[in-house]
Amino acid sequence: MDALIIFVAQLVLVPIVTIRTILVVKGIRNIAAFIGIFEGFIYVISLGLVFSDLSNIWNMVAYALGFGCGLFLGSILETKLQIGYVTFQVNLMTRNEELVKTLRASGFGVTTYIGEGIEDHRYRLDVLAKRNREREFMDIIDRMDPKAFVVSFEPRTFKGGFLTKRMKKREQAKTKPAESH
């Protein structure tokens, strides 16, 4: 019975650790600290059961199996939650105003640049989006300019710009009391 408890504890603990770590990296410390309380509680219980009988190999196997399965489950959970933002740098061989218009009409903030390549001018788009819109963004790029070179990375902090203004408006709308007519 202890082995089953240890396995389930690890299966729950490791995804919690994954999510807490992501929250800390993304600067969401308050929620991460709150989650850390549950993490510590589960950790102490499961390790306590393992250390209470070091001759029981099944407890150790359950701990290791639960840890491995928990890592897998945590990675799936992280992919589904898609916490945070992603920045795309899109390099194009030719100017593509239709692509820019489509991205903007879809709610993406797009900044365009002209650069010099080895042989000719290149065109670059910088786009900041929520991670949960990454697939939508890539679908538009694939459909409208399949030869585009796309690099993405996750910004940790940002200030100003299109997305920040939009987020402030949403927050103000949430906190503003409903007006009666």
C-alpha positions in Angstrom: 0.0 0.0 0.0 2.9 2.4 0.8 4.3 1.9 -2.7 1.0 2.9 -4.3 0.8 6.0 -2.1 4.4 6.9 -3.0 3.8 6.4 -6.7 0.6 8.6 -6.7 2.4 11.2 -4.6 5.2 11.5 -7.1 2.7 11.4 -10.0 1.1 14.5 -8.4 4.2 16.2 -7.0 6.4 16.3 -10.1 3.8 18.1 -12.3 3.3 20.6 -9.5 7.1 21.2 -9.4 7.1 21.7 -13.1 4.3 24.3 -13.0 5.8 26.0 -10.0 9.2 26.3 -11.7 7.6 27.7 -14.9 5.8 30.3 -12.8 9.0 31.3 -11.0 10.8 31.7 -14.3 8.0 33.8 -15.7 8.0 36.0 -12.6 4.6 34.9 -11.2 6.0 34.5 -7.7 2.9 34.7 -5.6 1.2 31.7 -7.2 4.5 29.8 -7.3 5.0 30.3 -3.5 1.4 29.1 -2.8 1.9 26.0 -5.0 5.2 25.5 -3.1 3.3 24.9 0.1 1.5 21.8 -1.4 4.7 20.7 -3.0 6.6 20.6 0.3 3.7 18.8 2.0 3.6 16.0 -0.7 7.4 15.8 -0.9 7.8 15.2 2.9 5.1 12.5 3.0 6.4 10.6 0.0 10.1 10.7 1.1 9.1 9.9 4.6 7.4 6.7 3.4 10.5 5.8 1.4 13.0 6.5 4.2 10.8 4.7 6.8 11.8 1.4 5.3 14.9 1.5 3.1 14.9 -2.3 2.8 11.6 -2.1 0.8 12.8 -2.0 -2.8 9.2 -1.6 -4.0 8.9 1.8 -2.3 12.0 3.0 -4.1 10.8 1.6 -7.4 7.4 3.3 -6.9 9.2 6.6 -6.1 11.4 6.4 -9.3 8.5 5.3 -11.5 6.2 8.0 -10.1 8.9 10.6 -10.7 9.4 9.5 -14.3 5.7 9.4 -15.0 5.2 12.7 -13.2 7.8 14.3 -15.5 6.0 13.1 -18.5 2.7 14.3 -17.2 4.2 17.7 -16.2 5.5 18.3 -19.6 2.1 17.5 -21.2 0.4 19.8 -18.7 2.9 22.6 -19.4 2.2 22.3 -23.1 -1.5 22.4 -22.6 -1.4 25.5 -20.2 0.9 27.5 -22.5 1.7 30.1 -19.9 3.3 33.3 -21.0 4.3 34.9 -24.3 6.3 34.2 -27.3 8.2 36.5 -29.6 8.5 35.7 -33.3 11.1 37.1 -35.7 9.9 36.3 -39.2 12.4 36.9 -42.1 10.9 37.2 -45.6 12.6 37.3 -48.9 10.0 39.7 -50.3 7.8 42.3 -48.8 4.4 40.7 -48.0 1.9 43.4 -47.0 -1.0 40.9 -47.3 0.7 38.8 -44.5 1.1 41.8 -42.3 -2.5 42.9 -42.8 -3.7 39.4 -42.1 -1.7 39.1 -38.9 -2.9 42.5 -37.7 -6.5 41.7 -38.5 -6.1 38.5 -36.5 -5.0 40.6 -33.5 -1.3 40.2 -33.6 0.9 43.3 -33.1 3.4 43.4 -36.0 6.4 45.6 -36.4 8.2 45.6 -39.8 11.8 46.2 -40.7 13.9 46.3 -43.8 17.4 44.8 -43.6 20.3 44.0 -45.8 21.2 40.4 -46.6 24.2 39.1 -48.5 22.6 39.5 -51.9 19.5 41.6 -51.4 17.1 43.3 -49.0 15.2 41.2 -46.5 12.1 42.0 -44.6 11.6 41.2 -40.9 8.5 41.1 -38.8 8.6 41.2 -35.0 5.5 39.8 -33.3 4.7 39.3 -29.6 1.8 36.9 -28.9 0.4 34.8 -26.1 1.8 31.3 -26.2 -1.7 29.9 -26.7 -1.8 31.6 -30.1 1.5 30.2 -31.4 -0.1 27.5 -33.6 -2.6 30.0 -35.0 0.4 32.3 -35.9 2.4 29.5 -37.5 -0.7 28.4 -39.5 -1.0 31.9 -41.0 2.7 32.0 -41.8 2.7 28.6 -43.4 -0.4 29.5 -45.5 0.7 32.9 -46.6 4.5 32.7 -46.9 5.7 29.1 -46.5 9.3 30.0 -47.3 9.5 32.4 -44.3 12.3 31.8 -41.8 10.8 32.0 -38.3 12.6 32.2 -35.0 10.7 32.2 -31.8 11.8 32.8 -28.2 10.1 33.5 -24.9 10.6 37.0 -23.5 10.8 37.2 -19.7 9.8 40.9 -19.4 8.5 43.6 -21.7 7.3 47.1 -21.4 5.1 49.3 -23.6 3.8 48.5 -27.0 0.7 47.2 -28.6 0.2 44.1 -26.4 0.8 46.0 -23.1 -1.8 48.6 -24.0 -4.3 45.9 -24.9 -3.7 44.1 -21.5 -4.2 47.4 -19.6 -7.5 48.0 -21.3 -8.7 44.5 -20.4 -7.7 45.0 -16.8 -9.4 48.3 -16.6 -12.6 46.8 -18.1 -12.6 44.0 -15.5 -12.2 46.4 -12.6 -14.5 49.1 -13.8 -18.0 48.7 -12.2 -20.9 48.3 -14.7 -22.5 51.5 -15.5 -26.3 51.7 -15.3 -28.1 53.5 -18.1 
